[in-house]
Amino acid sequence: MNDPQLNETLRNALLDRVGGFFRNTVRRNGETCSVCTGPVASPGAKDCGVCALRRAEFGNRLADQVVPLTYVRGNQQQKKHQSAHTVLSYKRPSAAEKSVKDLCLMIMAATSIHASCIAALMNRMWQSVTFVPSVNNPGPSHPVAQLARQVAFNNDADNRLTLDLGPGIELDPRAVRSDRFVVPEHYRDRVAGKHVLLVEDTWTSGAKVQSAAVALREAGADHVTALCAARWCRHDWESHRWLLDSRTEPYDAYVCPVSDDICSAN
């Protein structure tokens, strides 16, 4: 399954293309959230405040694991950071070709290099692939659908599905809601009893991602892994700025987004 030559090519391409401005996420007990990899609520805590509250409310209806690949230096007061420019510009109508390709390569590399690590918690590979729909453009023409098509394994047309918008889509965008998204009836067999890989471009509050995960679990998914290209952090928040400033090494696709170590497969 693992192709070392392809992995090395992807790694080198990403070091060259995004290594100067993207930084790997870090999983550090007591410092970063076990769910979203943002700063924890208090020293020694397992999760950030938002993820802890959602875990208390929704429990195992949320994604089994969330896998953000890189931090974004958002809300920088002076010049917009290149990481923020990339994740914002890739989905504009006149999307910068480089931004689209950069995020596509990140998803491809993560699922090619770290497939076994992402699958380990559930003891099986993902069997279906979907993405978090956009409110304004929920169908397969949205750039996030293009990211989902870069998933390396188990991603042929028979294993893909598209979520519909639910009645709660316009309500409280920062709240997880079970009615924000719906699994269409004709896709139920691609969800029920399956490990579903849910692709998203950017985790900001995580409300959309976790709402989609809840919809998949309520449609019968055994497991949901949320794979996010970027974890948006706020440079104007002290705890976020400290985390961003602590990450100095260029983005390296060999660093495992699950274990925060160089993947043993490489």
C-alpha positions as CSV (number, residue, x, y, z in Angstrom):
1,M,0.0,0.0,0.0
2,N,2.7,2.4,1.0
3,D,4.8,3.8,-1.9
4,P,8.1,5.2,-0.5
5,Q,9.1,6.9,-3.8
6,L,5.8,8.7,-4.1
7,N,5.9,9.7,-0.4
8,E,9.4,11.2,-0.8
9,T,8.3,13.1,-3.9
10,L,5.2,14.5,-2.1
11,R,7.3,15.4,1.0
12,N,9.9,17.3,-1.0
13,A,7.3,19.1,-3.1
14,L,5.5,20.3,0.1
15,L,8.8,21.4,1.7
16,D,9.5,23.5,-1.3
17,R,5.9,24.8,-1.8
18,V,4.7,25.4,1.8
19,G,7.5,24.8,4.1
20,G,8.3,28.4,4.5
21,F,4.9,29.4,6.0
22,F,3.0,26.3,7.1
23,R,3.8,24.5,10.4
24,N,2.9,21.0,11.5
25,T,0.3,20.6,14.2
26,V,1.5,19.2,17.6
27,R,-0.1,16.8,20.0
28,R,1.4,17.6,23.4
29,N,-0.4,16.3,26.6
30,G,-1.4,19.1,28.8
31,E,-0.6,21.8,26.3
32,T,-2.6,21.1,23.1
33,C,-6.1,19.8,22.7
34,S,-6.4,16.1,22.0
35,V,-9.1,16.9,19.5
36,C,-8.3,20.0,17.5
37,T,-4.6,20.6,18.6
38,G,-5.3,24.1,19.7
39,P,-4.1,25.4,23.1
40,V,-5.8,23.6,26.1
41,A,-8.2,25.4,28.4
42,S,-5.8,25.3,31.3
43,P,-2.3,23.8,32.0
44,G,-2.5,20.0,32.1
45,A,-6.0,19.8,30.6
46,K,-6.8,17.2,28.0
47,D,-8.9,19.4,25.7
48,C,-9.6,23.0,24.9
49,G,-12.7,24.5,26.4
50,V,-14.8,24.3,23.3
51,C,-13.9,20.7,22.5
52,A,-14.4,19.7,26.2
53,L,-18.0,21.2,26.2
54,R,-18.8,19.4,22.9
55,R,-17.5,16.1,24.2
56,A,-19.7,16.5,27.3
57,E,-22.8,17.2,25.2
58,F,-22.4,14.8,22.2
59,G,-20.0,12.1,23.5
60,N,-19.3,9.4,21.0
61,R,-21.5,11.0,18.4
62,L,-18.6,13.3,17.5
63,A,-15.7,12.3,15.2
64,D,-13.6,9.5,16.7
65,Q,-10.5,11.5,15.8
66,V,-9.7,14.8,14.3
67,V,-6.5,15.1,12.2
68,P,-5.5,18.7,11.4
69,L,-2.3,18.9,9.3
70,T,-1.0,22.4,9.8
71,Y,-1.5,25.6,11.8
72,V,-2.6,28.8,10.1
73,R,-1.4,32.1,11.5
74,G,-4.8,33.9,11.2
75,N,-6.0,37.3,12.4
76,Q,-2.5,38.8,12.2
77,Q,-3.0,42.5,12.7
78,Q,-0.6,43.8,10.1
79,K,0.1,42.0,6.8
80,K,-1.9,38.8,6.3
81,H,0.3,35.8,6.8
82,Q,0.9,33.5,3.8
83,S,-0.7,30.5,5.6
84,A,-3.9,32.5,6.1
85,H,-3.8,33.8,2.5
86,T,-3.5,30.2,1.2
87,V,-6.5,28.7,3.0
88,L,-8.7,31.8,2.2
89,S,-7.7,32.2,-1.4
90,Y,-8.1,28.6,-2.4
91,K,-11.9,28.7,-2.3
92,R,-12.5,32.1,-3.8
93,P,-14.2,32.1,-7.3
94,S,-10.9,33.2,-8.8
95,A,-8.9,30.8,-6.7
96,A,-5.1,31.0,-6.9
97,E,-4.0,27.8,-8.7
98,K,-1.0,27.5,-6.3
99,S,-3.2,27.6,-3.2
100,V,-5.5,24.9,-4.6
101,K,-2.6,22.7,-5.5
102,D,-0.8,23.2,-2.1
103,L,-3.8,22.0,-0.1
104,C,-4.5,19.1,-2.5
105,L,-0.9,17.9,-2.1
106,M,-1.2,18.1,1.6
107,I,-4.3,15.9,1.7
108,M,-2.8,13.5,-0.8
109,A,0.5,13.3,1.2
110,A,-1.2,12.8,4.5
111,T,-3.4,10.0,3.3
112,S,-0.6,8.3,1.4
113,I,2.1,8.5,4.1
114,H,0.0,8.2,7.2
115,A,-2.9,5.9,6.2
116,S,-2.0,3.2,8.7
117,C,-1.7,5.7,11.5
118,I,-5.0,7.3,10.7
119,A,-6.6,3.9,10.6
120,A,-5.0,2.5,13.8
121,L,-7.5,3.9,16.3
122,M,-10.4,2.1,14.5
123,N,-8.3,-1.0,13.5
124,R,-9.4,-0.5,9.9
125,M,-9.0,1.8,7.0
126,W,-11.6,4.3,6.0
127,Q,-14.1,2.7,3.6
128,S,-16.0,5.8,2.5
129,V,-14.9,9.4,1.8
130,T,-16.9,12.6,2.0
131,F,-16.4,16.3,2.8
132,V,-18.0,19.1,4.9
133,P,-20.4,20.9,2.5
134,S,-20.3,24.7,2.1
135,V,-23.4,26.6,2.8
136,N,-23.2,28.6,-0.4
137,N,-21.9,25.8,-2.7
138,P,-22.7,22.5,-1.0
139,G,-22.1,20.2,-4.0
140,P,-19.1,18.5,-5.6
141,S,-18.0,21.7,-7.5
142,H,-16.8,23.3,-4.3
143,P,-13.0,23.3,-3.8
144,V,-13.3,21.2,-0.7
145,A,-14.7,18.4,-2.8
146,Q,-11.5,18.6,-4.9
147,L,-9.5,18.1,-1.7
148,A,-11.6,15.0,-0.8
149,R,-10.8,13.6,-4.3
150,Q,-7.1,13.6,-3.4
151,V,-7.5,11.0,-0.7
152,A,-5.1,8.3,-1.5
153,F,-7.0,5.0,-0.7
154,N,-10.5,3.7,-0.9
155,N,-11.6,6.7,-2.9
156,D,-13.2,5.5,-6.0
157,A,-16.6,6.8,-7.1
158,D,-18.4,3.9,-5.4
159,N,-17.0,4.9,-2.0
160,R,-17.8,8.6,-2.1
161,L,-20.8,10.5,-0.9
162,T,-22.1,14.0,-0.6
163,L,-23.9,15.3,2.5
164,D,-27.1,17.5,2.1
165,L,-27.7,20.7,4.0
166,G,-30.2,20.2,6.8
167,P,-32.8,22.5,8.4
168,G,-30.3,23.7,11.0
169,I,-27.7,24.9,8.5
170,E,-28.4,28.6,9.1
171,L,-28.7,28.5,12.9
172,D,-25.8,29.4,15.3
173,P,-22.8,28.7,13.0
174,R,-20.5,28.1,16.0
175,A,-22.7,25.4,17.6
176,V,-22.6,21.7,16.8
177,R,-26.1,20.6,15.6
178,S,-27.4,17.2,14.6
179,D,-29.7,18.8,12.0
180,R,-27.0,20.9,10.2
181,F,-26.3,18.2,7.7
182,V,-28.2,15.1,6.4
183,V,-27.0,11.9,4.8
184,P,-29.1,11.4,1.7
185,E,-31.0,8.1,1.7
186,H,-29.3,6.9,-1.5
187,Y,-25.9,7.1,0.3
188,R,-26.9,5.3,3.5
189,D,-25.3,2.1,2.4
190,R,-21.9,3.9,2.1
191,V,-22.2,5.1,5.7
192,A,-23.9,2.4,7.8
193,G,-21.4,0.2,9.5
194,K,-18.5,2.0,7.8
195,H,-15.4,4.0,8.8
196,V,-15.9,7.3,7.0
197,L,-13.2,9.8,6.2
198,L,-14.6,13.3,6.5
199,V,-12.4,16.0,4.7
200,E,-12.5,19.7,5.5
201,D,-10.2,22.5,4.5
202,T,-10.1,24.6,7.7
203,W,-11.0,24.0,11.3
204,T,-11.9,27.3,12.9
205,S,-14.5,26.5,15.6
206,G,-15.0,23.0,14.4
207,A,-18.8,23.3,14.5
208,K,-19.3,22.4,10.9
209,V,-16.9,19.4,11.0
210,Q,-18.4,18.0,14.2
211,S,-22.0,18.6,13.0
212,A,-21.2,16.6,9.9
213,A,-19.6,13.9,12.0
214,V,-22.8,13.7,14.1
215,A,-24.9,13.4,10.9
216,L,-22.7,10.5,9.8
217,R,-22.9,8.7,13.1
218,E,-26.7,9.1,13.3
219,A,-26.9,7.6,9.8
220,G,-25.1,4.5,11.1
221,A,-21.4,5.2,10.6
222,D,-19.3,3.0,13.0
223,H,-16.4,5.5,12.9
224,V,-15.7,9.0,11.6
225,T,-12.2,10.5,11.1
226,A,-12.2,14.2,10.3
227,L,-9.1,15.2,8.3
228,C,-8.6,18.9,8.1
229,A,-5.9,20.6,6.0
230,A,-5.5,23.5,8.4
231,R,-6.2,24.4,12.0
232,W,-6.9,28.2,12.1
233,C,-5.3,29.9,15.0
234,R,-5.7,33.5,16.1
235,H,-2.5,35.5,16.2
236,D,-4.3,38.2,18.3
237,W,-5.0,35.7,21.1
238,E,-2.1,35.2,23.5
239,S,-2.4,31.5,23.9
240,H,-2.7,30.9,20.2
241,R,0.2,33.3,19.4
242,W,2.4,31.3,21.9
243,L,1.6,28.1,20.1
244,L,2.2,29.6,16.7
245,D,5.5,31.1,17.8
246,S,6.6,27.7,19.3
247,R,6.4,26.0,15.9
248,T,9.5,27.0,13.9
249,E,10.3,24.0,11.8
250,P,9.0,23.9,8.1
251,Y,6.0,21.8,7.4
252,D,7.2,18.2,6.9
253,A,4.7,15.7,5.5
254,Y,6.6,12.9,7.2
255,V,5.7,14.2,10.7
256,C,2.7,12.2,11.7
257,P,-0.5,14.3,12.4
258,V,-1.7,11.5,14.7
259,S,1.3,10.8,16.8
260,D,3.4,14.0,16.3
261,D,6.4,12.0,15.4
262,I,8.2,11.0,12.2
263,C,6.1,8.2,10.9
264,S,7.7,4.8,11.3
265,A,6.5,3.8,7.8
266,N,9.1,6.1,6.4
